[in-house]
Amino acid sequence: MTARPRIKKIVDMLPLYVLYKPMGVAEQNLETESLTLEEMEALKLKDGQDLKQEEAAKQMGISRSTFQRLLHAARKKIINAILEGKAIRFEGGNYIANENIISSKCVKGNYHFFIKKDELKDQQYKISKIKCPKCGKRLVDFK
């Protein structure tokens, strides 16, 4: 039996810096907590932009429950890093950067995302299959 493929999440932001650390402590003397880019995106949408979970999940092309898991993991990692004096590194994840994506609204007003990179077409099975509740088309598809 094979594992279920991981769905790529839509990330609208890439961080300017890859590491935050406590002031006055050398990086080599610190433990590091890693946040994935999709965890950062979830924090940005929910806490930074005050979006509802359902709306934020749609922007990322994932289910609300997946969004909630990302948000919970990100918050836990940040609190752990602050309380234990760890550095926070932003890296990795399973995402599609927004510059590879065209977003458009359907006739019903919902955003849909179209991936314009041909080399990703062979990974189509890894892309979210969530459908627009208003028009029924996939929220993430290839152009």
DSSP file (Angstrom, degrees, kcal/mol; ACC not computed):
  #  RESIDUE AA STRUCTURE BP1 BP2  ACC     N-H-->O    O-->H-N    N-H-->O    O-->H-N    TCO  KAPPA ALPHA  PHI   PSI    X-CA   Y-CA   Z-CA
    1    1 A M              0   0    0      0, 0.0     2,-0.2     0, 0.0     0, 0.0   0.000 360.0 360.0 360.0 130.3    0.0    0.0    0.0
    2    2 A T        -     0   0    0      1,-0.1     2,-0.1     3,-0.0     0, 0.0  -0.613 360.0-102.6 -93.6 154.0    1.4    3.4   -1.0
    3    3 A A        -     0   0    0     -2,-0.2    -1,-0.1     1,-0.1     3,-0.1  -0.375  43.0 -96.9 -71.0 151.0    1.2    6.5    1.1
    4    4 A R        -     0   0    0      1,-0.1    -1,-0.1    -2,-0.1     2,-0.0  -0.484  47.2-106.8 -66.6 134.7   -1.4    9.2    0.1
    5    5 A P        -     0   0    0      0, 0.0     2,-0.3     0, 0.0    -1,-0.1  -0.355  32.6-114.6 -66.5 143.6    0.3   11.9   -2.0
    6    6 A R        -     0   0    0     -3,-0.1     2,-0.4     1,-0.1    -3,-0.0  -0.610  26.7-127.8 -79.0 135.2    0.8   15.2   -0.2
    7    7 A I        -     0   0    0     -2,-0.3     2,-0.2   120,-0.1   120,-0.2  -0.679  20.9-122.9 -84.4 132.3   -1.2   18.1   -1.7
    8    8 A K  B     -a  127   0A   0    118,-1.8   120,-0.6    -2,-0.4     2,-0.3  -0.558  24.9-141.5 -74.8 138.4    0.8   21.2   -2.6
    9    9 A K  E     -b   95   0B   0     85,-2.2    87,-2.7    -2,-0.2     2,-0.5  -0.749  16.6-113.8-101.3 148.3   -0.4   24.4   -0.8
   10   10 A I  E     -b   96   0B   0     50,-2.6     2,-0.5    -2,-0.3    87,-0.2  -0.709  31.4-166.7 -83.7 123.8   -0.5   27.8   -2.5
   11   11 A V  E     -b   97   0B   0     85,-2.5    87,-2.1    -2,-0.5    27,-0.1  -0.958  14.1-176.1-116.1 123.2    1.9   30.2   -0.8
   12   12 A D        +     0   0    0     -2,-0.5     2,-0.4    85,-0.2    -1,-0.1   0.521  68.4  51.5 -93.0  -8.4    1.6   33.9   -1.6
   13   13 A M        -     0   0    0     24,-0.1    -1,-0.1    85,-0.0    28,-0.1  -0.992  55.8-164.4-138.2 135.2    4.6   35.0    0.3
   14   14 A L        -     0   0    0     -2,-0.4    23,-0.0    26,-0.0    83,-0.0  -0.979  39.2-109.6-113.3 132.8    8.3   34.0    0.5
   15   15 A P        -     0   0    0      0, 0.0     3,-0.0     0, 0.0    22,-0.0  -0.256   9.8-142.5 -67.1 146.4   10.1   35.4    3.6
   16   16 A L  S    S+     0   0    0      1,-0.1     2,-0.3     2,-0.0    -2,-0.0   0.813  91.4  36.5 -72.4 -31.2   12.7   38.1    3.2
   17   17 A Y        -     0   0    0      1,-0.1     3,-0.1     3,-0.0    -1,-0.1  -0.918  64.8-156.7-122.6 148.3   14.8   36.5    5.9
   18   18 A V  S    S+     0   0    0     -2,-0.3    72,-2.1     1,-0.2     2,-0.4   0.501  76.4  43.3-102.1  -5.3   15.3   32.8    6.6
   19   19 A L  E     -C   89   0C   0     70,-0.2     2,-0.4     2,-0.0    70,-0.2  -0.988  50.9-176.0-146.9 133.0   16.3   33.0   10.3
   20   20 A Y  E     +C   88   0C   0     68,-2.5    68,-3.5    -2,-0.4    -3,-0.0  -0.985  21.8 169.8-120.1 138.2   15.1   34.9   13.4
   21   21 A K        -     0   0    0     -2,-0.4    66,-0.1    66,-0.2    65,-0.1  -0.956  41.5 -81.4-144.9 161.1   17.1   34.4   16.6
   22   22 A P    >   -     0   0    0      0, 0.0     3,-1.2     0, 0.0     2,-0.1  -0.399  58.7-102.5 -61.8 139.8   17.4   35.8   20.1
   23   23 A M  T 3  S+     0   0    0      1,-0.2     3,-0.1    -2,-0.1     0, 0.0  -0.367 100.6  18.9 -66.4 139.2   19.5   39.0   20.1
   24   24 A G  T 3  S+     0   0    0      1,-0.2     2,-0.5    -2,-0.1    -1,-0.2   0.491  97.6 106.7  83.9   3.9   23.1   38.6   21.3
   25   25 A V  S <  S-     0   0    0     -3,-1.2    -1,-0.2     2,-0.0     5,-0.1  -0.966  71.4-121.1-118.1 128.4   23.4   34.9   20.9
   26   26 A A    >   -     0   0    0     -2,-0.5     3,-1.7     1,-0.1     4,-0.2  -0.375  20.6-123.9 -66.2 142.6   25.4   33.4   18.1
   27   27 A E  G >  S+     0   0    0      1,-0.3     3,-1.7     2,-0.2    -1,-0.1   0.857 109.5  59.5 -56.7 -38.6   23.5   31.1   15.7
   28   28 A Q  G 3  S+     0   0    0      1,-0.3    -1,-0.3     3,-0.0    -2,-0.1   0.670 102.1  55.3 -67.8 -14.8   25.8   28.2   16.3
   29   29 A N  G <  S+     0   0    0     -3,-1.7     2,-0.4     2,-0.1    -1,-0.3   0.346  98.2  83.1 -95.6   5.7   25.0   28.3   20.0
   30   30 A L  S <  S-     0   0    0     -3,-1.7     2,-0.2    -4,-0.2    56,-0.1  -0.840  72.7-130.4-114.1 145.4   21.2   28.0   19.4
   31   31 A E        -     0   0    0     -2,-0.4    56,-2.7    54,-0.2     2,-0.4  -0.577  34.1-135.0 -77.3 156.6   18.8   25.1   18.8
   32   32 A T  E     -d   87   0C   0     54,-0.2     2,-0.5    -2,-0.2    56,-0.2  -0.941  14.4-158.2-123.3 139.7   16.6   25.8   15.8
   33   33 A E  E     -d   88   0C   0     54,-3.0    56,-2.8    -2,-0.4     2,-0.5  -0.965  21.2-144.0-109.6 128.8   12.8   25.4   15.2
   34   34 A S  E     -d   89   0C   0     -2,-0.5     2,-0.5    54,-0.2    56,-0.2  -0.825  12.0-167.0-101.5 130.9   11.9   25.1   11.5
   35   35 A L  E     -d   90   0C   0     54,-3.1    56,-2.2    -2,-0.5     2,-0.1  -0.953  19.5-133.1-110.0 130.4    8.7   26.6   10.1
   36   36 A T     >  -     0   0    0     -2,-0.5     4,-1.9    54,-0.2    57,-0.2  -0.391  23.8-112.7 -76.3 162.1    7.6   25.5    6.6
   37   37 A L  H  > S+     0   0    0     55,-2.1     4,-2.1     1,-0.2   -24,-0.1   0.825 118.0  54.0 -67.1 -30.5    6.5   28.2    4.2
   38   38 A E  H  > S+     0   0    0     54,-0.3     4,-2.1     2,-0.2    -1,-0.2   0.838 105.9  52.8 -73.6 -29.7    2.9   26.9    4.2
   39   39 A E  H  > S+     0   0    0      2,-0.2     4,-2.1     1,-0.2    -2,-0.2   0.905 110.5  48.3 -66.3 -40.5    2.8   27.2    8.0
   40   40 A M  H  X S+     0   0    0     -4,-1.9     4,-2.6     2,-0.2    -2,-0.2   0.901 110.1  51.7 -63.7 -40.8    4.0   30.8    7.6
   41   41 A E  H  X S+     0   0    0     -4,-2.1     4,-2.5     2,-0.2     5,-0.2   0.904 108.1  51.5 -62.7 -41.5    1.3   31.4    5.0
   42   42 A A  H  X S+     0   0    0     -4,-2.1     4,-2.5     2,-0.2     5,-0.4   0.921 111.6  47.3 -62.0 -44.1   -1.3   30.0    7.3
   43   43 A L  H  X>S+     0   0    0     -4,-2.1     4,-2.1     1,-0.2     5,-1.6   0.919 111.8  50.9 -61.5 -43.9   -0.2   32.4   10.1
   44   44 A K  I  <>S+     0   0    0     -4,-2.6     5,-1.6     3,-0.2     4,-0.3   0.925 114.5  42.5 -61.0 -45.8   -0.1   35.3    7.7
   45   45 A L  I  <5S+     0   0    0     -4,-2.5     6,-2.3     3,-0.2    -2,-0.2   0.923 124.4  33.3 -69.3 -45.0   -3.6   34.7    6.5
   46   46 A K  I  <5S+     0   0    0     -4,-2.5     4,-0.4     4,-0.2    -3,-0.2   0.959 134.5  20.6 -78.8 -53.4   -5.3   33.9    9.8
   47   47 A D  I  <5S+     0   0    0     -4,-2.1    -3,-0.2    -5,-0.4    -2,-0.1   0.830 130.0  42.0 -89.9 -34.1   -3.4   36.1   12.3
   48   48 A G  I   <S+     0   0    0     -5,-1.6    -3,-0.2    -4,-0.3    -4,-0.2   0.877 130.0  24.3 -81.4 -39.0   -1.9   38.8   10.0
   49   49 A Q  S   <S-     0   0    0     -5,-1.6    -3,-0.2    -6,-0.2    -2,-0.1   0.416  97.2-129.6-107.1  -0.3   -4.9   39.4    7.7
   50   50 A D        +     0   0    0     -4,-0.4    -4,-0.2    -6,-0.2     2,-0.2   0.822  48.0 162.6  55.7  36.3   -7.6   38.2   10.1
   51   51 A L        -     0   0    0     -6,-2.3    -1,-0.2     1,-0.1     2,-0.1  -0.517  44.2-106.5 -80.4 153.5   -9.2   35.9    7.6
   52   52 A K     >  -     0   0    0     -2,-0.2     4,-2.7     1,-0.1     5,-0.2  -0.471  32.9-112.4 -71.9 153.3  -11.6   33.2    8.7
   53   53 A Q  H  > S+     0   0    0      1,-0.2     4,-2.8     2,-0.2     5,-0.2   0.885 115.9  52.3 -57.3 -41.2  -10.1   29.7    8.4
   54   54 A E  H  > S+     0   0    0      1,-0.2     4,-1.8     2,-0.2    -1,-0.2   0.918 112.4  44.5 -63.4 -43.2  -12.4   28.7    5.6
   55   55 A E  H  > S+     0   0    0      2,-0.2     4,-1.8     1,-0.2    -2,-0.2   0.907 114.7  48.6 -67.6 -42.3  -11.5   31.7    3.5
   56   56 A A  H  X S+     0   0    0     -4,-2.7     4,-1.5     1,-0.2    -2,-0.2   0.901 109.4  53.2 -63.9 -41.5   -7.8   31.3    4.2
   57   57 A A  H  X>S+     0   0    0     -4,-2.8     5,-2.4    -5,-0.2     4,-0.7   0.898 106.9  52.3 -61.3 -41.0   -7.9   27.6    3.4
   58   58 A K  H ><5S+     0   0    0     -4,-1.8     3,-0.8     1,-0.2    -1,-0.2   0.897 106.0  54.0 -62.8 -39.8   -9.5   28.4    0.0
   59   59 A Q  H 3<5S+     0   0    0     -4,-1.8    -1,-0.2     1,-0.3    -2,-0.2   0.834 112.0  44.8 -63.4 -30.9   -6.7   30.9   -0.8
   60   60 A M  H 3<5S-     0   0    0     -4,-1.5   -50,-2.6    -3,-0.2    -1,-0.3   0.534 112.7-120.7 -89.4  -6.4   -4.2   28.1   -0.1
   61   61 A G  T <<5S+     0   0    0     -3,-0.8    69,-0.3    -4,-0.7     2,-0.2   0.811  75.0 109.5  73.8  30.4   -6.1   25.6   -2.1
   62   62 A I  S   <S-     0   0    0     -5,-2.4    -1,-0.3    -6,-0.1    -2,-0.1  -0.794  73.2 -87.9-130.7 171.2   -6.5   23.2    0.9
   63   63 A S     >  -     0   0    0     -2,-0.2     4,-2.3     1,-0.1     5,-0.2  -0.381  37.0-114.6 -76.6 160.5   -9.3   22.0    3.2
   64   64 A R  H  > S+     0   0    0      1,-0.2     4,-2.6     2,-0.2     5,-0.1   0.881 116.8  53.5 -62.0 -39.2  -10.2   23.9    6.4
   65   65 A S  H  > S+     0   0    0      2,-0.2     4,-2.0     1,-0.2    -1,-0.2   0.887 108.9  48.2 -66.8 -37.9   -9.0   21.0    8.5
   66   66 A T  H  > S+     0   0    0      2,-0.2     4,-2.3     1,-0.2    -1,-0.2   0.912 111.7  51.0 -65.0 -42.1   -5.6   20.9    6.8
   67   67 A F  H  X S+     0   0    0     -4,-2.3     4,-2.6     1,-0.2    -2,-0.2   0.922 108.5  51.6 -59.5 -44.2   -5.4   24.7    7.3
   68   68 A Q  H  X S+     0   0    0     -4,-2.6     4,-2.5     1,-0.2    -1,-0.2   0.894 108.8  50.5 -61.8 -40.8   -6.2   24.3   10.9
   69   69 A R  H  X S+     0   0    0     -4,-2.0     4,-2.4     2,-0.2    -1,-0.2   0.908 111.1  48.7 -63.9 -41.9   -3.4   21.6   11.4
   70   70 A L  H  X S+     0   0    0     -4,-2.3     4,-2.5     2,-0.2    -2,-0.2   0.925 112.7  48.0 -61.9 -45.0   -0.9   23.9    9.7
   71   71 A L  H  X S+     0   0    0     -4,-2.6     4,-2.5     2,-0.2     5,-0.2   0.915 112.1  48.7 -63.2 -44.8   -1.9   26.9   11.9
   72   72 A H  H  X S+     0   0    0     -4,-2.5     4,-2.3     1,-0.2    -1,-0.2   0.922 112.5  48.2 -62.3 -45.1   -1.8   24.8   15.1
   73   73 A A  H  X S+     0   0    0     -4,-2.4     4,-2.3     2,-0.2    -2,-0.2   0.911 112.5  49.1 -62.9 -43.0    1.7   23.4   14.2
   74   74 A A  H  X S+     0   0    0     -4,-2.5     4,-2.3     1,-0.2    -2,-0.2   0.930 112.2  46.9 -64.1 -46.1    3.0   26.9   13.3
   75   75 A R  H  X S+     0   0    0     -4,-2.5     4,-2.5     1,-0.2     5,-0.2   0.907 112.2  50.9 -63.0 -41.6    1.8   28.5   16.5
   76   76 A K  H  X S+     0   0    0     -4,-2.3     4,-2.4    -5,-0.2    -1,-0.2   0.916 111.0  48.1 -62.4 -44.1    3.2   25.6   18.6
   77   77 A K  H  X S+     0   0    0     -4,-2.3     4,-2.3     2,-0.2    -1,-0.2   0.899 112.8  48.2 -64.1 -41.7    6.6   25.9   17.0
   78   78 A I  H  X S+     0   0    0     -4,-2.3     4,-2.5     2,-0.2     5,-0.2   0.931 112.8  46.9 -66.9 -45.5    6.7   29.7   17.5
   79   79 A I  H  X S+     0   0    0     -4,-2.5     4,-2.8     1,-0.2     5,-0.3   0.926 112.8  50.6 -61.1 -44.3    5.7   29.5   21.1
   80   80 A N  H  X S+     0   0    0     -4,-2.4     4,-2.1    -5,-0.2    -2,-0.2   0.911 111.2  48.3 -59.3 -44.1    8.2   26.7   21.8
   81   81 A A  H  X>S+     0   0    0     -4,-2.3     5,-2.5     2,-0.2     4,-0.6   0.901 114.0  46.0 -65.4 -41.5   11.0   28.7   20.1
   82   82 A I  H ><5S+     0   0    0     -4,-2.5     3,-0.7     3,-0.2    -2,-0.2   0.946 115.9  44.4 -67.0 -47.8   10.2   31.9   22.1
   83   83 A L  H 3<5S+     0   0    0     -4,-2.8    -2,-0.2     1,-0.2    -1,-0.2   0.840 121.1  39.0 -67.7 -33.3    9.8   30.1   25.5
   84   84 A E  H 3<5S-     0   0    0     -4,-2.1    -1,-0.2    -5,-0.3    -2,-0.2   0.356 110.1-116.1-101.0   5.6   13.0   28.0   25.0
   85   85 A G  T <<5 +     0   0    0     -3,-0.7   -54,-0.2    -4,-0.6     2,-0.2   0.877  60.2 154.1  66.2  39.2   15.1   30.7   23.3
   86   86 A K      < -     0   0    0     -5,-2.5   -54,-0.2    -6,-0.2     2,-0.2  -0.600  46.1-112.4 -96.6 158.9   15.5   28.9   20.0
   87   87 A A  E     - d   0  32C   0    -56,-2.7   -54,-3.0    -2,-0.2     2,-0.5  -0.569  26.9-135.4 -80.2 153.9   16.1   30.4   16.6
   88   88 A I  E     -Cd  20  33C   0    -68,-3.5   -68,-2.5   -56,-0.2     2,-0.4  -0.967  18.6-166.8-116.0 121.3   13.3   30.1   14.0
   89   89 A R  E     -Cd  19  34C   0    -56,-2.8   -54,-3.1    -2,-0.5     2,-0.7  -0.907  10.9-148.3-109.6 133.3   14.2   29.0   10.5
   90   90 A F  E     + d   0  35C   0    -72,-2.1     2,-0.3    -2,-0.4   -54,-0.2  -0.893  43.5 128.2-101.9 115.1   11.8   29.4    7.6
   91   91 A E        -     0   0    0    -56,-2.2   -54,-0.1    -2,-0.7    -2,-0.1  -0.995  42.8  -2.4-163.1 154.3   12.4   26.6    5.0
   92   92 A G        +     0   0    0     -2,-0.3   -55,-2.1   -56,-0.2   -54,-0.3   0.026  49.8 143.0  66.0-163.4   10.9   23.9    3.0
   93   93 A G        -     0   0    0    -57,-0.2     2,-0.5   -56,-0.1    -1,-0.1  -0.663  60.1 -77.0 117.2-174.8    7.4   22.6    2.8
   94   94 A N  S    S+     0   0    0     -2,-0.2   -85,-2.2   -87,-0.1     2,-0.3  -0.797  77.4 126.5-126.5  84.6    5.1   21.3    0.1
   95   95 A Y  E     -b    9   0B   0     -2,-0.5     2,-0.5   -87,-0.3   -85,-0.2  -0.841  56.1-129.6-141.2 168.5    4.0   24.4   -1.7
   96   96 A I  E     -b   10   0B   0    -87,-2.7   -85,-2.5    -2,-0.3     2,-0.1  -0.997  34.5-127.8-120.4 121.7    3.5   26.2   -5.0
   97   97 A A  E >   -b   11   0B   0     -2,-0.5     3,-2.0   -87,-0.2   -85,-0.2  -0.457  19.2-121.7 -70.5 143.4    4.9   29.8   -5.0
   98   98 A N  G >  S+     0   0    0    -87,-2.1     3,-2.1     1,-0.3    -1,-0.1   0.730 106.1  71.2 -61.3 -25.3    2.3   32.3   -6.2
   99   99 A E  G 3  S+     0   0    0      1,-0.3    -1,-0.3     3,-0.0   -87,-0.1   0.708  97.4  53.4 -66.7 -15.0    4.6   33.6   -9.0
  100  100 A N  G <  S+     0   0    0     -3,-2.0    16,-2.0    15,-0.0    17,-0.5   0.282 103.4  78.9 -93.3   9.2    3.9   30.2  -10.7
  101  101 A I  E <   -E  115   0D   0     -3,-2.1     2,-0.5    14,-0.2    14,-0.2  -0.930  61.0-155.3-128.1 140.2    0.1   30.8  -10.4
  102  102 A I  E     -E  114   0D   0     12,-3.0    12,-3.2    -2,-0.4     2,-0.4  -0.955  19.2-158.5-106.4 128.9   -2.5   32.7  -12.2
  103  103 A S  E     +E  113   0D   0     -2,-0.5     2,-0.3    10,-0.2    10,-0.2  -0.903  18.2 163.9-109.8 141.5   -5.5   33.6  -10.0
  104  104 A S  E     -E  112   0D   0      8,-2.6     8,-3.5    -2,-0.4     2,-0.4  -0.974  34.3-113.1-147.4 159.9   -8.9   34.5  -11.5
  105  105 A K  E     -E  111   0D   0     -2,-0.3     6,-0.2     6,-0.2     2,-0.1  -0.755  26.3-133.7 -96.6 142.3  -12.4   34.7  -10.3
  106  106 A C    >   -     0   0    0      4,-3.0     3,-2.2    -2,-0.4    -1,-0.0  -0.327  38.8 -91.9 -81.5 174.9  -15.1   32.3  -11.5
  107  107 A V  T 3  S+     0   0    0      1,-0.3    -1,-0.1     2,-0.1    -2,-0.0   0.740 128.4  56.3 -60.5 -22.4  -18.5   33.6  -12.7
  108  108 A K  T 3  S-     0   0    0      2,-0.1    -1,-0.3     0, 0.0    -3,-0.0   0.456 121.6-105.7 -90.2  -1.5  -19.8   33.1   -9.1
  109  109 A G  S <  S+     0   0    0     -3,-2.2     2,-0.2     1,-0.3    -2,-0.1   0.453  75.9 130.2  95.9   1.0  -17.0   35.3   -7.6
  110  110 A N        -     0   0    0      1,-0.1    -4,-3.0    -5,-0.0    -1,-0.3  -0.623  60.2-112.0 -87.9 149.0  -14.7   32.7   -6.1
  111  111 A Y  E     -E  105   0D   0     -2,-0.2     2,-0.3    -6,-0.2    -6,-0.2  -0.609  31.8-171.6 -79.2 137.9  -11.0   32.7   -6.7
  112  112 A H  E     -E  104   0D   0     -8,-3.5    -8,-2.6    -2,-0.3     2,-0.4  -0.929  12.0-142.0-123.6 151.3   -9.6   29.8   -8.8
  113  113 A F  E     -Ef 103 140D   0     26,-3.9    28,-2.4    -2,-0.3     2,-0.5  -0.956  10.1-166.3-121.8 133.4   -5.9   29.2   -9.3
  114  114 A F  E     -Ef 102 141D   0    -12,-3.2   -12,-3.0    -2,-0.4     2,-0.5  -0.975  17.0-138.4-120.8 125.1   -4.2   28.0  -12.5
  115  115 A I  E     -Ef 101 142D   0     26,-2.8    28,-2.0    -2,-0.5   -14,-0.2  -0.696  13.8-169.9 -83.5 125.5   -0.7   26.7  -12.5
  116  116 A K        +     0   0    0    -16,-2.0     2,-0.7    -2,-0.5    -1,-0.1   0.381  53.9 102.9 -99.6   4.3    1.2   28.0  -15.5
  117  117 A K    >   -     0   0    0    -17,-0.5     3,-1.3     1,-0.2     4,-0.3  -0.796  54.5-161.4 -91.6 115.7    4.4   25.9  -15.2
  118  118 A D  G >  S+     0   0    0     -2,-0.7     3,-1.6     1,-0.3     4,-0.4   0.821  86.3  66.6 -63.6 -32.5    4.3   23.0  -17.7
  119  119 A E  G 3  S+     0   0    0      1,-0.3     3,-0.3     2,-0.1    -1,-0.3   0.658  96.1  57.5 -68.6 -12.4    6.9   21.0  -15.7
  120  120 A L  G X  S+     0   0    0     -3,-1.3     3,-2.1     1,-0.2    -1,-0.3   0.586  80.8  88.0 -89.1 -10.9    4.4   20.6  -12.9
  121  121 A K  G X  S+     0   0    0     -3,-1.6     3,-1.4    -4,-0.3    -1,-0.2   0.826  81.3  59.1 -58.9 -32.6    1.8   18.9  -15.0
  122  122 A D  G 3  S+     0   0    0     -4,-0.4    -1,-0.3    -3,-0.3     3,-0.3   0.621 102.8  55.0 -72.6 -10.0    3.3   15.5  -14.4
  123  123 A Q  G X   +     0   0    0     -3,-2.1     3,-2.5     1,-0.2     4,-0.4   0.061  69.5 124.8-104.6  22.8    2.7   16.1  -10.7
  124  124 A Q  G X   +     0   0    0     -3,-1.4     3,-1.5     1,-0.3    -1,-0.2   0.798  64.4  63.8 -54.2 -33.4   -1.0   16.8  -11.2
  125  125 A Y  G 3  S+     0   0    0     -3,-0.3    -1,-0.3     1,-0.3    -2,-0.1   0.690  97.8  57.6 -67.0 -17.2   -2.0   14.0   -8.7
  126  126 A K  G <  S+     0   0    0     -3,-2.5  -118,-1.8  -119,-0.1     2,-0.3   0.540  87.3  95.8 -89.3  -7.6   -0.3   16.1   -5.9
  127  127 A I  B <  S-a    8   0A   0     -3,-1.5  -118,-0.1    -4,-0.4  -120,-0.1  -0.616  89.6 -90.9 -88.8 144.2   -2.4   19.2   -6.5
  128  128 A S        -     0   0    0   -120,-0.6    12,-0.4    -2,-0.3    -1,-0.1  -0.153  26.7-160.2 -52.5 138.7   -5.5   19.8   -4.4
  129  129 A K        +     0   0    0     10,-0.1    -1,-0.1     9,-0.1     2,-0.1   0.171  42.6 137.9-105.8  15.3   -8.8   18.5   -5.8
  130  130 A I        -     0   0    0    -69,-0.3     9,-3.0     8,-0.1    10,-0.5  -0.410  44.5-142.3 -64.4 134.6  -11.0   20.7   -3.7
  131  131 A K  B     -G  138   0E   0      7,-0.3     7,-0.3     8,-0.1     6,-0.1  -0.723  20.1 -99.9-103.4 150.7  -13.8   22.1   -5.8
  132  132 A C     >  -     0   0    0      5,-3.4     4,-1.9    -2,-0.3    -1,-0.1  -0.485  26.5-143.1 -64.2 126.9  -15.4   25.5   -5.8
  133  133 A P  T  4 S+     0   0    0      0, 0.0    -1,-0.2     0, 0.0    -2,-0.0   0.711  96.9  43.9 -67.7 -17.4  -18.6   25.3   -3.8
  134  134 A K  T  4 S+     0   0    0      3,-0.1    -2,-0.0     1,-0.0    -3,-0.0   0.866 129.6  16.5 -95.6 -41.8  -20.3   27.7   -6.1
  135  135 A C  T  4 S-     0   0    0      2,-0.2     3,-0.1   -27,-0.0   -28,-0.0   0.621  90.7-128.5-110.7 -14.8  -19.4   26.6   -9.6
  136  136 A G     <  +     0   0    0     -4,-1.9     2,-0.1     1,-0.3     3,-0.1   0.390  63.7 126.3  86.9  -5.0  -18.1   23.1   -9.0
  137  137 A K  S    S-     0   0    0      1,-0.1    -5,-3.4    -6,-0.1    -1,-0.3  -0.500  72.4 -87.3 -83.5 157.4  -14.7   23.4  -10.9
  138  138 A R  B     -G  131   0E   0     -7,-0.3    -7,-0.3    -2,-0.1    -1,-0.1  -0.367  27.6-140.7 -61.3 139.9  -11.4   22.6   -9.2
  139  139 A L  S    S+     0   0    0     -9,-3.0   -26,-3.9     1,-0.2     2,-0.5   0.795  92.9  39.2 -72.4 -28.1  -10.0   25.5   -7.2
  140  140 A V  E    S+f  113   0D   0    -10,-0.5     2,-0.3   -12,-0.4   -26,-0.2  -0.989  77.7 139.2-125.1 125.3   -6.5   24.6   -8.4
  141  141 A D  E     -f  114   0D   0    -28,-2.4   -26,-2.8    -2,-0.5     2,-0.3  -0.889  48.9 -87.9-151.2 179.1   -5.9   23.4  -12.0
  142  142 A F  E      f  115   0D   0     -2,-0.3   -26,-0.2   -28,-0.3   -24,-0.0  -0.760 360.0 360.0-100.3 144.5   -3.4   23.7  -14.9
  143  143 A K              0   0    0    -28,-2.0   -27,-0.1    -2,-0.3    -1,-0.1   0.371 360.0 360.0 -95.8 360.0   -3.6   26.4  -17.6
